[in-house]
């Protein structure tokens, strides 16, 4: 069942979004990362909760440089969403909850015409996830209703293909006691049979519904109030392990690590670790091909429990980030600058300025405020006797590059690189003085094959024989 819902689209261009803190519409509520426009880099979607609510899309135009879009919603609602693939092509779609508690799916960058799927739930969702529960190749939805301890309901909606879904099927949670509703849902193929299973966390217990079967869940016998759940392959043995975190305080804070043995069997490793906080996130922070566990909180900043293999984790290493008296953080990890490391985007709820932070991983687990990409350093020589600049900057479609060089440098060329350090064009000087010191040329935003390049940051330098000038930076906006 579907209908078309039209939105007003507002576009704001953020030029050179590089400082660590940015201001986007207030009341940030949820955040996800993925390649929404199918251009090979990770974009960011932020949901908000406010009257005249927004969904904010930050399009990654070139390795950590973003353009900001705001989508105006005309009613108050919680903007909880996820990013995944829900139709026949390979492009990422994203899903949000509208003011009626229904699902809106934005398919394949079709930003003005989302599809609505009625859910008939007044108070909204507590959590939503996606997986293929009937092995038909399409991602289905699993969700829990808002207000655990009140109705304690959860449900499934099956993907029928061609952007059609079945009516939602609702079920009671195994217990109707207070705090026994499903706070967090994960969907993974735990038993390697080609069908996704549902892992459901409550503060009273953690359940597994194999193949989406709602009748007879398995129990992990796991009591973890004030906790969270992650499910991934933490020991690199090609099956999914389950980790439930628990932070009652002091030395009792711990991970309950359920090692997947296959055949729907698990071994519990109960590991005491200090200072757990918030919903844990799995990400390979230091590039060793082992998934680490990350917590982000207002007091601890970024806390990383490094994975040593064999399901053993270090005590957390911390990197503090500045707080602006926000109520809480939420985060998403993805490679934003193209250097192969997991960067982090953090939203701050409860403040109207500096409410988004993007930090870039240096490859070893330390987060910086600049994209970690650039020239091939072995070729660069900074020379204090040279000067280089361009005007206008930002530019579209043409900019003029001016330079000043030492007197003994002759026949220079201008090399232009993308932010990855890949050379895209070499230009001859259009004008140069007799002394060889002053020169300039123009660039029209095309590569060596006269093909227009995309919007983004470009680096440039002057080179002649063994001489290489210091570099300049320019921004092309289309």
C-alpha positions as CSV (number, residue, x, y, z in Angstrom):
1,X,0.0,0.0,0.0
2,X,1.5,3.4,-0.9
3,X,0.7,7.0,-1.7
4,X,2.8,9.9,-2.8
5,X,3.6,12.7,-0.4
6,X,5.1,15.9,-1.6
7,X,7.7,18.0,0.3
8,X,9.0,21.5,0.0
9,X,12.7,21.2,-0.6
10,X,15.1,23.9,0.7
11,X,18.8,24.0,-0.4
12,X,21.5,25.6,1.6
13,X,25.1,25.5,0.2
14,X,27.8,25.2,2.9
15,X,31.1,26.3,1.4
16,X,34.1,24.4,2.7
17,X,32.5,22.6,5.6
18,X,35.7,21.6,7.4
19,X,35.7,22.9,10.9
20,X,34.9,20.3,13.5
21,X,31.6,21.9,14.5
22,X,28.7,22.8,12.2
23,X,25.3,24.3,12.8
24,X,22.3,22.5,11.2
25,X,18.6,22.7,12.1
26,X,18.0,22.2,15.8
27,X,16.6,19.3,17.8
28,X,18.8,16.7,16.2
29,X,17.4,13.2,17.0
30,X,19.0,10.5,14.9
31,X,21.9,10.1,12.4
32,X,22.9,7.6,9.7
33,X,25.6,7.4,7.0
34,X,25.6,5.8,3.6
35,X,26.1,6.4,-0.1
36,X,22.7,7.8,-0.8
37,X,23.5,9.3,-4.2
38,X,25.5,6.4,-5.4
39,X,28.6,8.4,-6.2
40,X,31.1,6.3,-4.2
41,X,31.3,8.3,-1.0
42,X,29.3,8.3,2.2
43,X,26.6,11.0,2.8
44,X,24.9,11.8,6.1
45,X,21.2,11.9,7.0
46,X,20.0,13.6,10.2
47,X,16.5,13.4,11.6
48,X,15.0,16.0,14.0
49,X,12.2,16.2,16.4
50,X,10.4,19.6,16.4
51,X,7.3,21.3,15.1
52,X,8.0,21.9,11.4
53,X,10.5,19.2,11.6
54,X,13.4,18.6,9.2
55,X,15.2,15.8,7.7
56,X,18.7,17.0,6.9
57,X,20.8,15.4,4.1
58,X,24.5,16.3,4.0
59,X,25.8,15.3,0.6
60,X,29.5,14.4,0.5
61,X,30.7,16.1,-2.6
62,X,34.3,15.3,-2.3
63,X,36.0,13.4,0.5
64,X,34.7,15.1,3.5
65,X,33.3,18.3,1.9
66,X,29.5,18.5,2.3
67,X,26.5,20.3,0.8
68,X,23.6,20.7,3.2
69,X,19.9,20.0,2.1
70,X,17.0,20.5,4.5
71,X,13.6,18.8,3.9
72,X,10.7,20.5,5.6
73,X,8.1,18.4,7.3
74,X,5.0,20.2,8.4
75,X,4.1,18.3,11.6
76,X,5.8,17.4,14.8
77,X,7.2,13.9,14.9
78,X,10.2,11.9,16.0
79,X,12.6,11.4,13.1
80,X,13.8,7.9,13.6
81,X,15.1,6.3,10.4
82,X,17.5,3.8,8.8
83,X,19.4,3.5,5.5
84,X,19.3,0.3,3.5
85,X,18.1,-1.1,0.2
86,X,14.4,-1.8,-0.3
87,X,13.8,-2.1,-4.0
88,X,15.3,-3.8,-7.0
89,X,18.4,-1.7,-7.6
90,X,21.6,-1.3,-5.6
91,X,21.1,2.3,-4.5
92,X,20.6,3.0,-0.8
93,X,17.2,4.2,0.3
94,X,16.4,5.9,3.7
95,X,13.3,5.5,5.9
96,X,11.8,7.9,8.4
97,X,8.8,8.0,10.6
98,X,6.2,10.6,9.8
99,X,3.9,12.6,12.1
100,X,1.3,9.7,12.1
101,X,3.7,7.0,13.0
102,X,3.8,5.7,9.4
103,X,6.9,4.9,7.4
104,X,8.2,7.2,4.6
105,X,10.7,5.7,2.2
106,X,12.9,7.9,0.0
107,X,13.9,5.6,-2.8
108,X,17.2,6.2,-4.7
109,X,17.5,10.0,-4.2
110,X,13.9,10.7,-5.2
111,X,13.8,13.4,-2.6
112,X,10.5,15.1,-3.6
113,X,8.3,11.9,-3.8
114,X,8.6,9.6,-0.8
115,X,6.3,6.6,-0.5
116,X,4.1,6.3,2.6
117,X,3.3,3.0,4.2
118,X,0.6,3.2,6.9
119,X,1.5,1.6,10.3
120,X,-1.6,2.5,12.4
121,X,0.5,3.3,15.5
122,X,-0.3,6.5,17.3
123,X,2.7,6.9,19.6
124,X,5.4,6.1,17.0
125,X,8.2,3.6,17.0
126,X,10.7,2.7,19.8
127,X,13.0,1.0,17.3
128,X,13.1,-0.2,13.7
129,X,15.5,-2.4,11.7
130,X,15.5,-4.3,8.4
131,X,16.4,-7.8,7.3
132,X,15.3,-10.5,4.8
133,X,13.1,-12.8,7.0
134,X,11.7,-15.0,4.2
135,X,14.8,-15.3,1.9
136,X,13.2,-13.7,-1.1
137,X,16.0,-11.2,-1.7
138,X,14.1,-8.1,-0.3
139,X,14.6,-6.4,3.0
140,X,11.6,-6.5,5.3
141,X,10.9,-4.4,8.4
142,X,10.9,-5.3,12.1
143,X,9.8,-2.7,14.6
144,X,8.7,-2.1,18.2
145,X,6.1,0.4,19.4
146,X,7.0,3.4,21.4
147,X,6.6,3.2,25.2
148,X,7.9,-0.2,26.5
149,X,6.1,-1.1,29.7
150,X,2.8,0.3,28.2
151,X,1.8,-1.9,25.2
152,X,5.0,-4.0,24.7
153,X,4.2,-4.8,21.0
154,X,6.5,-5.5,18.1
155,X,5.8,-6.3,14.5
156,X,6.9,-7.3,11.0
157,X,6.1,-5.9,7.6
158,X,7.1,-7.9,4.5
159,X,8.6,-6.4,1.4
160,X,6.6,-7.7,-1.6
161,X,8.8,-6.1,-4.3
162,X,8.0,-3.3,-6.7
163,X,7.9,-0.9,-3.7
164,X,5.0,-2.7,-2.1
165,X,4.8,-3.9,1.5
166,X,2.4,-6.1,3.3
167,X,0.2,-4.8,6.1
168,X,2.0,-4.7,9.4
169,X,1.6,-7.8,11.6
170,X,1.7,-7.1,15.4
171,X,2.7,-9.4,18.2
172,X,3.1,-9.2,21.9
173,X,6.5,-9.2,23.4
174,X,7.3,-12.4,25.5
175,X,6.8,-10.5,28.7
176,X,4.3,-7.7,29.5
177,X,6.1,-6.6,32.6
178,X,7.3,-3.0,32.9
179,X,10.5,-2.4,30.9
180,X,10.1,-5.6,28.9
181,X,9.4,-4.0,25.6
182,X,11.9,-4.1,22.8
183,X,14.3,-1.2,23.1
184,X,16.8,-2.3,20.3
185,X,16.5,-4.6,17.3
186,X,19.3,-6.1,15.2
187,X,18.8,-8.3,12.0
188,X,21.6,-10.8,11.1
189,X,21.8,-14.3,9.7
190,X,23.0,-16.0,12.9
191,X,22.7,-19.6,11.8
192,X,24.1,-19.1,8.2
193,X,21.0,-20.5,6.5
194,X,20.4,-17.5,4.2
195,X,17.6,-16.0,6.2
196,X,18.0,-13.1,8.6
197,X,17.1,-13.6,12.3
198,X,15.9,-10.9,14.7
199,X,17.8,-10.1,17.9
200,X,15.6,-8.2,20.4
201,X,17.0,-6.4,23.5
202,X,15.0,-5.5,26.6
203,X,16.4,-4.5,30.0
204,X,15.0,-7.8,31.3
205,X,16.2,-10.2,28.6
206,X,17.6,-10.6,25.0
207,X,15.6,-12.8,22.6
208,X,16.4,-14.3,19.2
209,X,13.6,-15.0,16.6
210,X,15.2,-17.3,14.0
211,X,14.0,-16.6,10.4
212,X,11.6,-14.0,11.7
213,X,9.5,-16.6,13.4
214,X,7.4,-14.7,16.0
215,X,6.0,-17.8,17.9
216,X,8.9,-19.3,19.8
217,X,11.9,-17.1,20.6
218,X,15.2,-18.3,22.1
219,X,16.4,-16.6,25.2
220,X,20.0,-15.6,26.0
221,X,19.2,-15.6,29.8
222,X,20.6,-12.0,29.8
223,X,19.6,-9.5,32.4
224,X,21.1,-6.1,31.5
225,X,19.3,-3.0,32.7
226,X,20.9,0.3,31.5
227,X,22.5,-1.6,28.6
228,X,22.6,-1.9,24.8
229,X,23.1,-4.5,22.0
230,X,25.4,-4.9,19.0
231,X,25.7,-7.9,16.7
232,X,28.6,-8.5,14.3
233,X,31.5,-10.8,13.6
234,X,34.0,-9.7,16.3
235,X,36.3,-12.8,16.0
236,X,36.5,-13.0,12.2
237,X,35.2,-16.6,12.0
238,X,32.4,-15.7,9.5
239,X,29.5,-15.8,11.9
240,X,27.8,-13.1,14.0
241,X,28.4,-12.8,17.7
242,X,26.2,-10.9,20.1
243,X,27.4,-8.4,22.7
244,X,25.1,-7.0,25.3
245,X,26.5,-4.1,27.3
246,X,25.6,-3.2,30.9
247,X,26.6,-0.1,32.9
248,X,25.1,-0.1,36.3
249,X,28.2,1.8,37.5
250,X,31.6,1.1,39.1
251,X,33.5,-2.1,38.6
252,X,30.3,-4.0,37.6
253,X,30.2,-2.4,34.2
254,X,30.8,-5.2,31.7
255,X,30.2,-6.8,28.3
256,X,28.3,-10.0,28.0
257,X,29.8,-11.5,24.9
258,X,27.9,-14.4,23.3
259,X,30.3,-16.2,21.0
260,X,28.4,-17.8,18.1
261,X,29.4,-21.5,17.9
262,X,27.0,-22.3,15.0
263,X,24.0,-24.6,15.2
264,X,22.2,-21.9,17.2
265,X,24.6,-22.4,20.1
266,X,26.5,-19.7,22.1
267,X,29.2,-19.4,24.7
268,X,29.1,-16.5,27.2
269,X,32.3,-14.5,27.9
270,X,31.5,-12.1,30.7
271,X,34.1,-9.3,30.5
272,X,34.3,-6.6,33.2
273,X,35.3,-3.3,31.7
274,X,34.9,0.2,33.2
275,X,33.1,3.3,32.0
276,X,30.6,1.8,29.5
277,X,28.1,4.4,28.4
278,X,25.4,4.7,25.8
279,X,24.4,2.4,22.9
280,X,27.7,0.6,21.8
281,X,28.8,0.8,18.1
282,X,30.9,-1.6,16.2
283,X,33.6,-0.1,14.0
284,X,37.2,-0.9,13.0
285,X,38.8,2.2,14.5
286,X,42.5,1.4,14.1
287,X,42.5,-0.5,10.8
288,X,43.5,-3.9,12.0
289,X,40.5,-5.7,10.4
290,X,39.0,-6.4,13.9
291,X,35.8,-4.7,14.9
292,X,36.2,-2.5,18.0
293,X,33.5,-1.3,20.3
294,X,32.9,2.4,20.6
295,X,30.8,4.4,23.1
296,X,30.3,8.2,22.7
297,X,29.0,10.1,25.7
298,X,28.9,13.7,27.0
299,X,31.3,13.0,29.8
300,X,33.7,10.4,28.3
301,X,33.9,11.8,24.7
302,X,34.9,9.0,22.3
303,X,35.7,5.8,24.2
304,X,37.1,2.9,22.2
305,X,37.5,-0.6,23.4
306,X,40.1,-2.1,21.1
307,X,39.6,-5.6,19.9
308,X,42.7,-7.8,20.5
309,X,41.2,-10.9,18.8
310,X,39.6,-14.0,20.3
311,X,36.8,-11.8,21.7
312,X,39.2,-10.0,24.1
313,X,39.0,-6.2,24.4
314,X,41.2,-3.6,26.1
315,X,39.9,-1.1,28.6
316,X,38.6,1.9,26.8
317,X,40.9,4.6,25.3
318,X,39.4,8.0,25.4
319,X,39.5,11.1,23.2
320,X,37.7,14.0,24.7
321,X,35.5,16.3,22.5
322,X,34.2,19.7,23.5
323,X,30.8,19.8,25.1
324,X,28.3,22.6,24.6
325,X,25.8,21.6,27.4
326,X,23.9,19.3,25.0
327,X,21.5,16.7,26.5
328,X,23.1,13.8,24.7
329,X,25.2,12.6,21.7
330,X,24.3,10.2,18.9
331,X,26.8,9.1,16.3
332,X,27.5,7.2,13.0
333,X,30.8,5.8,11.7
334,X,31.8,5.8,8.0
335,X,34.7,6.7,5.8
336,X,33.9,10.3,4.8
337,X,37.3,11.4,3.4
338,X,38.2,8.3,1.3
339,X,41.3,7.3,3.2
340,X,39.9,3.9,4.2
341,X,39.4,4.7,7.9
342,X,36.2,5.0,9.9
343,X,35.4,8.6,10.6
344,X,32.6,9.8,12.9
345,X,29.7,12.2,12.7
346,X,28.1,13.2,16.0
347,X,24.8,15.1,16.6
348,X,24.2,17.0,19.8
349,X,20.6,17.2,21.0
350,X,19.3,20.1,23.0
351,X,21.4,23.0,21.4
352,X,20.7,25.1,18.4
353,X,24.4,25.9,17.3
354,X,27.4,23.6,16.9
355,X,25.0,20.7,16.9
356,X,26.9,18.5,14.4
357,X,30.5,17.4,14.7
358,X,32.4,15.5,12.0
359,X,35.9,14.2,12.9
360,X,38.3,12.3,10.6
361,X,40.3,9.2,11.6
362,X,44.0,9.4,11.0
363,X,44.1,5.7,10.4
364,X,45.3,4.8,13.9
365,X,42.2,5.7,15.9
366,X,42.8,9.4,16.6
367,X,40.1,11.8,15.3
368,X,41.0,15.1,13.7
369,X,39.1,18.1,12.3
370,X,40.6,17.9,8.8
371,X,40.0,15.3,6.0
372,X,43.0,12.9,6.1
373,X,43.7,12.9,2.3
374,X,45.9,15.0,0.0
375,X,49.0,15.0,-2.2
376,X,51.5,12.2,-2.4
377,X,53.9,13.7,0.1
378,X,57.1,12.3,-1.4
379,X,56.6,14.6,-4.4
380,X,56.0,17.8,-2.5
381,X,58.6,20.5,-1.8
382,X,57.5,23.7,0.0
383,X,59.6,26.6,-1.2
384,X,59.4,29.9,0.6
385,X,60.5,31.8,-2.5
386,X,57.4,30.8,-4.4
387,X,53.9,32.2,-4.2
388,X,50.7,30.7,-5.7
389,X,47.1,31.7,-5.5
390,X,43.9,31.6,-7.6
391,X,40.9,34.0,-8.1
392,X,38.0,33.7,-7.8
393,X,37.9,31.1,-5.1
394,X,35.3,29.5,-4.8
395,X,34.7,29.5,-8.5
396,X,32.4,28.4,-11.3
397,X,33.3,27.8,-14.1
398,X,36.7,29.4,-14.5
399,X,39.5,30.5,-12.1
400,X,42.9,32.1,-12.8
401,X,46.0,30.7,-11.1
402,X,48.8,33.2,-10.4
403,X,52.3,32.3,-9.3
404,X,55.6,33.8,-8.4
405,X,58.8,31.7,-8.7
406,X,62.6,32.0,-8.1
407,X,64.4,33.6,-11.1
408,X,66.1,30.3,-12.2
409,X,62.9,28.3,-12.7
410,X,61.9,28.1,-16.4
411,X,59.2,26.3,-18.3
412,X,56.9,25.7,-15.4
413,X,53.6,23.8,-15.6
414,X,50.6,23.9,-13.2
415,X,49.4,20.5,-11.9
416,X,45.9,20.1,-10.4
417,X,45.0,17.3,-8.1
418,X,41.7,16.0,-6.5
419,X,41.5,15.7,-2.7
420,X,42.7,12.1,-3.0
421,X,46.0,13.3,-4.4
422,X,45.2,12.0,-8.0
423,X,46.5,14.3,-10.7
424,X,43.6,15.3,-13.0
425,X,45.2,17.9,-15.4
426,X,48.5,19.6,-16.2
427,X,48.3,23.2,-17.6
428,X,50.9,25.2,-19.4
429,X,51.5,28.8,-18.3
430,X,49.5,31.2,-20.5
431,X,51.6,34.2,-19.6
432,X,55.1,34.4,-18.1
433,X,57.5,37.3,-17.6
434,X,61.0,37.3,-19.2
435,X,62.6,36.7,-15.8
436,X,60.5,33.6,-15.3
437,X,59.2,34.9,-12.0
438,X,55.6,35.8,-12.7
439,X,53.0,33.7,-14.5
440,X,49.4,32.8,-14.7
441,X,47.0,30.5,-16.4
442,X,43.3,29.7,-16.3
443,X,41.4,26.5,-15.4
444,X,37.9,25.7,-16.6
445,X,37.2,22.8,-14.4
446,X,38.0,20.0,-16.9
447,X,40.5,17.2,-16.8
448,X,43.2,16.2,-19.3
449,X,40.5,14.6,-21.5
450,X,38.4,17.8,-21.4
451,X,35.8,16.1,-19.3
452,X,34.2,18.3,-16.6
453,X,35.1,17.4,-13.0
454,X,32.7,17.4,-10.1
455,X,32.2,20.0,-7.4
456,X,34.7,19.9,-4.6
457,X,38.1,20.9,-3.3
458,X,41.1,20.8,-5.7
459,X,44.8,21.2,-4.9
460,X,47.3,22.8,-7.3
461,X,51.0,23.5,-7.5
462,X,53.7,24.7,-9.9
463,X,56.3,22.2,-11.1
464,X,59.5,22.5,-13.3
465,X,62.2,19.9,-13.4
466,X,63.3,19.4,-9.7
467,X,61.3,22.4,-8.4
468,X,57.9,22.0,-6.8
469,X,56.1,25.0,-5.3
470,X,54.0,25.0,-2.2
471,X,50.4,24.0,-2.9
472,X,47.2,26.0,-3.1
473,X,43.6,24.9,-2.5
474,X,40.5,25.9,-4.4
475,X,36.8,25.0,-4.4
476,X,34.8,24.4,-7.5
477,X,31.0,24.9,-7.0
478,X,28.5,23.9,-9.7
